[in-house]
Amino acid sequence: MTDVSLIGLGPMGIALARALQSRHTLTVWNRTAERATPILDQGTVLAPSALAAIQASPLVLICVADYAASRSILASPGVADALRGKVLVQLSTGTPQDARDDWAALSGVAYLDGALLATPGQIGRPDTPLFISGEERALASCRPALEAIAGNILYMGEPIGNAAAWDLATLSCMFGAMSGFFHGVRICESEGLKVNEFSQMIGAISPVLGEMIDAEGQAIHAGRYGEPESSMATCAGSGRLFVKQAREAKLDASFPDFLTGLFDRALGAGFANERLAAMIKVLRQPA
Ligand SMILES: NC(=O)c1ccc[n+]([C@@H]2O[C@H](COP(=O)([O-])OP(=O)(O)OC[C@H]3O[C@@H](n4cnc5c(N)ncnc54)[C@H](OP(=O)(O)O)[C@@H]3O)[C@@H](O)[C@H]2O)c1
């Protein structure tokens, strides 16, 4: 028997294995067994099947490409029975509905749904965030092992879909910012400015940007869209400058066009003198 079993050895699984190895005994399984070779030291055991891996430890982590891949493993003969009395932590990325479906298919298993907000290189740090939802008692029993992979455990409550919802909402924020960042890179390039200095500066001022996002979130929560410090019309003006600059510098205008499309809808709906948070009223309109 080992402390933890880990199913899935893609780039993320390998990082999880390395973080776990230093503090726990570990059994691993991967569809392609050769991928385990770099981590088969420090006593780590390679199981011959997913079932054997699950039987080997009281705590089972699964981190494969998606829930469909996970389901194909967890639906194998004997697996559901082998999981009874153990804690299963699902670390594959999915939607809240994926988590609910998985949980329903494994009734009787102590199931936690987790979402790592990190790249493989960020695994094992005290500040690495891990969203977790499900039974709090199950979390308490495996907290030390989870802290070995991600020190910042963000427990999001019992509803099993919560971790996936927080994860997707946060990824939406991140990829939205990334899309804007890439267009910002094109602006820098068009003016001969150094991209690495731009990205470094964004990192340095990120608390100020975070404060701006939070202010809009608080306004949405309170349903208060009036008395803007920066009105929708003012913000839309910046959007139009992106379009103008892209035309002047002959840049791809996908991002400016997307942004001005949203601003045009907000202005058309009569929100010119409201704060930026009023954009949510546009997005709440039926598609
Ligand atoms: N990489 C990241 O930055 C990151 C960050 C946060 C979350 N995640 C999440 O972590 C999960 C794993 O990601 P990853 O980066 O390790 O790489 P990945 O390419 O998403 O997943 C690779 C793993 O999935 C397995 N797999 C795929 N299809 C399978 C199937 N039908 N049956 C059994 N196993 C199957 C692969 O096995 P084989 O080796 O046999 O192909 C391998 O173990 C994903 O859900 C991803 O979204 C990744």
The ligand as an SDF file (V2000), in Angstrom:
LIG
                    3D

 48 52  0  0  0  0  0  0  0  0999 V2000
   -0.9410   21.7610  -18.3440 N   0  0  0  0  0  0  0  0  0  0  0  0
   -1.5000   22.7730  -17.6980 C   0  0  0  0  0  0  0  0  0  0  0  0
   -0.9960   23.9070  -17.7060 O   0  0  0  0  0  0  0  0  0  0  0  0
   -2.7650   22.5650  -16.9010 C   0  0  0  0  0  0  0  0  0  0  0  0
   -3.1480   23.5510  -15.9800 C   0  0  0  0  0  0  0  0  0  0  0  0
   -4.3130   23.3440  -15.2020 C   0  0  0  0  0  0  0  0  0  0  0  0
   -5.0590   22.2090  -15.4200 C   0  0  0  0  0  0  0  0  0  0  0  0
   -4.6610   21.2990  -16.3560 N   0  0  0  0  0  0  0  0  0  0  0  0
   -5.5200   20.1390  -16.5830 C   0  0  0  0  0  0  0  0  0  0  0  0
   -4.8650   18.9460  -16.2020 O   0  0  0  0  0  0  0  0  0  0  0  0
   -5.3510   17.8760  -17.0270 C   0  0  0  0  0  0  0  0  0  0  0  0
   -4.1500   17.1300  -17.5940 C   0  0  0  0  0  0  0  0  0  0  0  0
   -3.4210   18.0450  -18.3880 O   0  0  0  0  0  0  0  0  0  0  0  0
   -1.9390   17.7780  -18.8870 P   0  0  0  0  0  0  0  0  0  0  0  0
   -1.2960   19.0960  -19.0130 O   0  0  0  0  0  0  0  0  0  0  0  0
   -1.2940   16.7440  -18.0540 O   0  0  0  0  0  0  0  0  0  0  0  0
   -2.0570   17.1750  -20.3720 O   0  0  0  0  0  0  0  0  0  0  0  0
   -3.2700   16.6390  -21.2660 P   0  0  0  0  0  0  0  0  0  0  0  0
   -2.7120   16.4580  -22.6110 O   0  0  0  0  0  0  0  0  0  0  0  0
   -4.4600   17.5120  -21.1200 O   0  0  0  0  0  0  0  0  0  0  0  0
   -3.5910   15.2030  -20.6230 O   0  0  0  0  0  0  0  0  0  0  0  0
   -2.6960   14.1570  -20.8220 C   0  0  0  0  0  0  0  0  0  0  0  0
   -3.0860   12.9850  -19.9710 C   0  0  0  0  0  0  0  0  0  0  0  0
   -4.4180   12.5150  -20.2840 O   0  0  0  0  0  0  0  0  0  0  0  0
   -4.3050   11.1110  -20.6090 C   0  0  0  0  0  0  0  0  0  0  0  0
   -5.3840   10.7160  -21.5100 N   0  0  0  0  0  0  0  0  0  0  0  0
   -5.8860   11.4110  -22.5540 C   0  0  0  0  0  0  0  0  0  0  0  0
   -6.9010   10.7240  -23.1330 N   0  0  0  0  0  0  0  0  0  0  0  0
   -7.0200    9.5630  -22.4220 C   0  0  0  0  0  0  0  0  0  0  0  0
   -7.8980    8.4460  -22.5230 C   0  0  0  0  0  0  0  0  0  0  0  0
   -8.8540    8.3770  -23.4590 N   0  0  0  0  0  0  0  0  0  0  0  0
   -7.7400    7.4460  -21.6200 N   0  0  0  0  0  0  0  0  0  0  0  0
   -6.7900    7.5070  -20.6600 C   0  0  0  0  0  0  0  0  0  0  0  0
   -5.9270    8.5470  -20.5060 N   0  0  0  0  0  0  0  0  0  0  0  0
   -6.0590    9.5670  -21.3890 C   0  0  0  0  0  0  0  0  0  0  0  0
   -2.9340   10.9850  -21.2170 C   0  0  0  0  0  0  0  0  0  0  0  0
   -2.5440    9.6470  -21.2790 O   0  0  0  0  0  0  0  0  0  0  0  0
   -1.4270    9.2130  -22.3710 P   0  0  0  0  0  0  0  0  0  0  0  0
   -0.1070    9.6590  -21.7970 O   0  0  0  0  0  0  0  0  0  0  0  0
   -1.5730    7.7410  -22.4730 O   0  0  0  0  0  0  0  0  0  0  0  0
   -1.7470    9.9210  -23.6620 O   0  0  0  0  0  0  0  0  0  0  0  0
   -2.1450   11.8110  -20.2070 C   0  0  0  0  0  0  0  0  0  0  0  0
   -1.9840   11.1240  -18.9880 O   0  0  0  0  0  0  0  0  0  0  0  0
   -6.2470   18.5040  -18.1090 C   0  0  0  0  0  0  0  0  0  0  0  0
   -7.6070   18.3780  -17.7630 O   0  0  0  0  0  0  0  0  0  0  0  0
   -5.8210   19.9650  -18.0750 C   0  0  0  0  0  0  0  0  0  0  0  0
   -6.8560   20.8370  -18.5010 O   0  0  0  0  0  0  0  0  0  0  0  0
   -3.5190   21.4230  -17.0840 C   0  0  0  0  0  0  0  0  0  0  0  0
  1  2  1  0
  2  3  2  0
  2  4  1  0
  4  5  1  0
  4 48  2  0
  5  6  2  0
  6  7  1  0
  7  8  2  0
  8  9  1  0
  8 48  1  0
  9 10  1  0
  9 46  1  0
 10 11  1  0
 11 12  1  0
 11 44  1  0
 12 13  1  0
 13 14  1  0
 14 15  2  0
 14 16  1  0
 14 17  1  0
 17 18  1  0
 18 19  2  0
 18 20  1  0
 18 21  1  0
 21 22  1  0
 22 23  1  0
 23 24  1  0
 23 42  1  0
 24 25  1  0
 25 26  1  0
 25 36  1  0
 26 27  1  0
 26 35  1  0
 27 28  2  0
 28 29  1  0
 29 30  1  0
 29 35  2  0
 30 31  1  0
 30 32  2  0
 32 33  1  0
 33 34  2  0
 34 35  1  0
 36 37  1  0
 36 42  1  0
 37 38  1  0
 38 39  2  0
 38 40  1  0
 38 41  1  0
 42 43  1  0
 44 45  1  0
 44 46  1  0
 46 47  1  0
M  CHG  2   8   1  16  -1
M  END
$$$$
